[in-house]
Amino acid sequence: MNIRTLSIVFFVLLVVFTIHKITEPKRVGNLPENLVSFVPEECDKIVISQRGNDDPAIVMSKEANGKWIVKSENSEKEFMADSSTIKRTLKTMSQLKPMRMATQSRDRWEQFEVTDSAGMEVAFYNDDNVLADLIIGRFTYIQSPMAAQMRQRNPYMRQNPGTMSTYIRRKGEDEVFAVEGFLSSLIRADVNHFRDKSLFSLQNDFKYPVELSFKVPGDSSFVLTQTDGQWVIGEVPADSAAVADYLKDIRNLKVRSFANNKPENITHKLTIKDRNGLISVIEAEFDKDSTLIMSSQHPDNWALDKNNYLFDKIFVSKGLLLNN
């Protein structure tokens, strides 16, 4: 072969190699750059199921107005979903980057809890098209040797001592990857984890209360009213700073734990009227260990108030608000 022929062969090989490098998926070493890659705004349905048991999957769907609802599969009962939780989930799961490959062998799937009968499956859809389908497996924590030595020298050190990671397998593939983070705290087959936890708020159109009527057992009921900028209980001036602190405490109340039963035997009631005549009501079925609370603003969000954390914020005594 002469030099001209060799040059032509070399040129052809160079073109083929260049085309291959341009068109092949981007990789980091032997790893794909992203395990999944989709635009969060494209997703309109998320399905999460716990593998290996008969519990129904949970389904989150985006409505035409852009809001999300969440429910158990095959259930008629739907709840408003927390938009910030959905956004955080989509942002994290649409940009998963592998730290390392754990295995390419099916024989080791069980070790990482990513078999078809174990782990958590989460699938993301656009209409009926699957954007991503993942099996989330075991969580692992690797301590940094250097950080461990430094912590021995200084037990009060706040530096992150190691790396948290979760094993993931793309459904239909053999490879198992480790990704950074504790994904089980984000992905749960639990409707309540994704529900909107709002109970009561002083915002939007309902933000300037002028009358608060406390109905409580015995002779302790009272009405707190704002007249000409001054808060009074009956004809007695209230402590303006104490009232301001109280309104701040109830400005944005959230459900910590959802109750399965609606409060029926109401023992305490707070009726709040704003300057435009709008009325909101908070009702409670008191129990010394855990009280049931609901609000007219979010009538489906029943709070199981363990240790009466919310109750003590809402139903304060008259003496706390009066001038001393």
matplotlib code that plots the C-alpha trace (Angstrom):
import matplotlib.pyplot as plt

x = [0.0, 1.4, 1.3, -1.8, -3.9, -2.7, -3.7, -7.2, -7.7, -6.4, -8.8, -11.8, -11.0, -10.6, -14.0, -15.6, -13.9, -15.0, -18.7, -18.6, -17.3, -19.9, -22.9, -22.1, -23.7, -21.5, -19.8, -17.7, -15.0, -17.0, -20.1, -23.0, -23.1, -26.8, -28.8, -31.9, -32.4, -35.8, -37.3, -39.2, -42.0, -42.6, -43.7, -47.4, -47.6, -45.5, -46.1, -44.3, -44.7, -43.0, -41.8, -42.5, -45.7, -49.4, -49.7, -51.2, -49.0, -49.4, -50.1, -49.5, -51.1, -50.8, -54.1, -54.8, -54.3, -50.7, -51.5, -50.8, -53.1, -52.0, -53.9, -53.6, -54.0, -57.6, -58.8, -61.5, -60.1, -57.8, -55.7, -53.9, -50.2, -47.5, -46.1, -42.7, -42.2, -43.2, -40.8, -37.9, -38.6, -38.7, -35.6, -33.5, -34.7, -34.4, -30.7, -29.4, -25.6, -23.9, -20.9, -19.8, -21.1, -21.8, -22.4, -23.4, -24.5, -28.0, -26.7, -25.8, -29.1, -30.3, -27.2, -28.2, -31.9, -32.8, -34.5, -37.9, -39.4, -37.5, -36.7, -38.9, -40.0, -40.6, -41.8, -42.2, -44.6, -45.5, -49.0, -48.5, -44.8, -42.3, -39.7, -37.8, -38.4, -36.1, -35.7, -34.4, -32.5, -30.3, -28.9, -25.2, -22.9, -19.2, -17.1, -14.1, -11.0, -9.5, -12.7, -12.9, -9.3, -10.1, -13.3, -11.3, -9.1, -12.0, -15.4, -17.2, -16.2, -19.2, -17.5, -19.4, -17.7, -18.6, -20.7, -24.3, -25.4, -28.3, -28.1, -30.3, -31.1, -32.8, -35.7, -35.0, -31.2, -28.6, -26.3, -26.6, -25.3, -24.6, -25.9, -25.3, -27.9, -30.5, -33.2, -35.6, -36.2, -37.5, -39.2, -41.8, -44.8, -46.8, -49.6, -49.2, -45.6, -46.6, -49.8, -50.2, -49.9, -51.5, -54.0, -54.5, -52.8, -53.2, -52.3, -53.6, -57.1, -57.3, -54.5, -56.0, -58.0, -60.1, -62.1, -61.1, -63.8, -62.5, -65.1, -63.7, -65.2, -66.4, -66.4, -63.1, -64.6, -63.8, -63.7, -60.7, -61.6, -59.7, -61.3, -59.6, -56.3, -56.5, -57.1, -59.6, -61.2, -64.6, -63.7, -60.3, -57.3, -55.2, -51.4, -50.7, -47.3, -48.8, -51.5, -48.9, -46.9, -50.0, -51.0, -47.4, -47.6, -50.8, -49.9, -48.9, -50.0, -49.0, -50.2, -47.4, -49.3, -52.5, -55.4, -57.6, -60.7, -62.4, -62.9, -66.5, -66.8, -65.7, -64.5, -62.7, -63.5, -61.8, -63.7, -61.6, -63.1, -61.0, -61.6, -63.4, -65.9, -64.2, -64.5, -62.2, -62.9, -60.5, -62.1, -60.5, -61.5, -59.2, -57.4, -54.5, -52.2, -53.2, -55.9, -57.7, -57.8, -59.3, -59.8, -62.4, -59.6, -58.5, -61.4, -59.8, -56.6, -57.3, -54.4, -53.4, -51.8, -49.5, -48.4, -50.8, -48.2, -50.7, -53.4, -51.3, -50.5, -54.1, -56.1, -54.4, -55.8, -57.4, -54.8, -51.9, -53.4, -54.4, -52.2, -50.7]
y = [0.0, 3.4, 6.5, 7.9, 4.7, 4.8, 8.5, 7.7, 4.8, 6.9, 9.8, 7.4, 5.9, 9.4, 10.4, 7.2, 7.7, 11.4, 10.6, 7.8, 10.2, 12.9, 10.6, 8.3, 9.2, 11.4, 9.3, 9.9, 7.3, 4.1, 5.7, 7.4, 11.1, 10.8, 7.8, 9.6, 12.9, 14.5, 18.0, 18.2, 20.3, 17.4, 15.1, 14.9, 11.6, 9.9, 6.3, 4.9, 1.4, -0.7, -3.9, -7.2, -6.3, -5.9, -2.3, -0.1, 2.2, 5.9, 8.0, 11.7, 13.5, 17.0, 18.7, 21.2, 24.1, 22.9, 21.7, 18.2, 15.7, 12.5, 9.3, 5.6, 3.5, 2.4, 4.8, 7.4, 9.7, 12.4, 15.0, 18.1, 17.5, 19.7, 21.5, 22.2, 18.5, 17.5, 20.1, 19.0, 15.3, 16.1, 18.3, 15.6, 12.6, 14.2, 14.8, 11.7, 11.3, 8.0, 8.1, 4.5, 1.3, -1.3, -4.3, -5.5, -9.0, -10.0, -12.3, -9.3, -7.5, -8.9, -7.5, -4.0, -4.6, -3.8, -7.0, -7.1, -8.1, -5.6, -1.9, 1.0, 1.5, 5.0, 5.8, 9.2, 9.7, 12.2, 11.2, 7.4, 7.7, 6.6, 9.2, 7.1, 3.9, 3.2, 0.7, 2.4, 0.1, 0.1, 3.2, 3.2, 5.4, 5.6, 7.4, 9.3, 7.9, 11.4, 12.8, 9.9, 10.7, 14.4, 13.6, 11.5, 14.5, 16.9, 15.2, 18.5, 18.9, 19.7, 18.7, 16.1, 12.9, 10.8, 10.2, 9.1, 7.2, 5.1, 2.1, 2.4, 0.2, 1.3, -1.1, -3.5, -3.2, -5.2, -2.4, -1.1, 2.4, 4.3, 7.9, 10.5, 11.2, 9.4, 9.0, 7.0, 10.3, 11.8, 8.8, 7.1, 4.9, 7.0, 9.3, 11.6, 12.3, 14.1, 15.7, 19.4, 19.8, 23.2, 23.6, 27.4, 30.6, 34.3, 35.2, 35.9, 37.4, 36.4, 38.3, 41.1, 39.6, 42.0, 39.5, 36.2, 34.4, 31.6, 29.1, 26.8, 24.6, 26.2, 30.0, 30.6, 31.7, 35.2, 37.5, 39.4, 42.4, 45.2, 48.6, 51.7, 49.9, 48.7, 45.1, 44.6, 41.7, 43.1, 46.6, 45.6, 46.6, 43.6, 43.5, 44.6, 42.8, 39.6, 39.7, 40.3, 37.3, 35.1, 36.1, 35.4, 31.9, 30.9, 32.7, 29.5, 26.3, 22.9, 19.4, 17.3, 14.1, 13.3, 11.8, 9.1, 10.3, 13.7, 15.5, 14.8, 15.7, 19.3, 20.8, 23.9, 26.3, 29.5, 31.7, 34.4, 37.2, 39.5, 43.1, 42.1, 39.9, 36.6, 34.0, 31.0, 28.4, 26.1, 23.3, 20.7, 17.5, 17.8, 14.9, 15.3, 13.1, 13.9, 16.2, 16.1, 19.5, 20.7, 24.0, 25.4, 26.5, 22.9, 20.7, 17.5, 18.0, 16.5, 16.9, 14.4, 16.8, 14.6, 16.2, 19.1, 21.2, 22.9, 23.0, 25.0, 27.5, 28.0, 27.9, 30.3, 31.7, 35.1, 36.1, 35.6, 38.3, 40.9, 43.7, 42.8]
z = [0.0, -0.9, 1.2, -0.6, 0.2, 3.8, 4.1, 2.8, 5.2, 8.1, 7.2, 7.0, 10.4, 11.8, 10.5, 11.9, 15.3, 15.4, 14.6, 17.3, 19.9, 19.0, 19.1, 22.0, 25.4, 27.6, 30.3, 33.3, 33.2, 32.8, 34.2, 32.5, 33.2, 34.3, 35.3, 34.1, 32.4, 31.9, 32.3, 35.6, 34.0, 31.5, 34.3, 35.0, 37.0, 39.6, 40.8, 43.9, 45.1, 47.8, 46.2, 48.0, 49.8, 48.9, 49.9, 47.1, 45.2, 45.6, 42.6, 42.2, 39.2, 37.9, 37.2, 34.4, 36.8, 37.5, 41.1, 42.2, 43.9, 45.7, 46.5, 47.0, 43.9, 43.3, 46.1, 45.5, 48.2, 46.8, 48.7, 47.6, 47.4, 48.7, 45.7, 47.3, 48.1, 44.5, 43.0, 45.2, 44.3, 40.6, 40.7, 42.5, 40.6, 37.1, 37.6, 39.3, 38.8, 39.6, 42.0, 41.2, 39.8, 42.5, 40.3, 36.8, 38.1, 38.9, 41.5, 43.6, 43.3, 46.6, 48.4, 47.3, 47.8, 44.2, 43.1, 41.5, 44.9, 47.1, 47.2, 46.2, 42.6, 41.4, 37.8, 36.2, 33.3, 30.6, 29.6, 29.3, 28.2, 30.8, 31.5, 34.1, 36.0, 39.0, 41.8, 44.9, 47.2, 50.3, 51.9, 52.8, 54.8, 54.2, 56.8, 55.7, 57.5, 57.8, 59.2, 61.7, 62.9, 63.2, 65.2, 67.6, 68.3, 68.5, 69.3, 68.9, 65.3, 63.0, 59.7, 57.6, 58.6, 55.6, 52.5, 52.3, 49.2, 47.9, 45.5, 42.4, 39.4, 36.3, 35.7, 32.9, 33.3, 35.2, 36.5, 40.0, 40.8, 43.9, 43.9, 46.6, 49.2, 51.3, 48.7, 51.0, 52.9, 49.6, 48.0, 50.2, 49.5, 51.9, 50.9, 53.9, 53.1, 49.9, 51.2, 51.6, 55.4, 55.7, 58.6, 59.0, 57.8, 58.1, 54.5, 51.0, 51.5, 55.1, 56.9, 59.0, 61.9, 63.9, 66.2, 67.8, 69.7, 72.0, 73.0, 75.7, 78.5, 81.7, 82.2, 80.3, 76.9, 75.8, 72.7, 71.6, 69.5, 67.8, 68.1, 66.6, 66.5, 70.1, 71.2, 74.0, 75.8, 76.8, 77.9, 79.3, 77.1, 76.0, 75.8, 72.2, 72.3, 73.6, 71.0, 68.2, 69.5, 69.5, 66.0, 64.9, 66.5, 64.6, 61.3, 59.5, 61.2, 59.7, 60.4, 61.9, 61.9, 60.1, 61.9, 60.4, 62.2, 62.0, 65.3, 66.3, 70.0, 69.8, 73.1, 71.9, 69.1, 67.8, 65.3, 63.6, 61.6, 59.4, 58.5, 55.3, 57.1, 56.2, 58.9, 59.6, 62.3, 64.2, 66.2, 68.6, 70.3, 73.3, 74.9, 77.4, 75.3, 71.7, 70.5, 67.1, 65.4, 62.1, 60.3, 57.9, 55.6, 55.0, 56.1, 54.9, 56.9, 60.3, 62.7, 65.3, 67.7, 69.8, 73.1, 72.2, 70.5, 68.2, 70.7, 73.2, 70.5, 69.4, 72.5, 74.9, 78.2, 78.5, 81.1, 78.6, 76.4, 79.0, 80.3, 83.7]

ax = plt.figure().add_subplot(projection="3d")
ax.plot(x, y, z, "-o")
ax.set_aspect("equal")
plt.show()
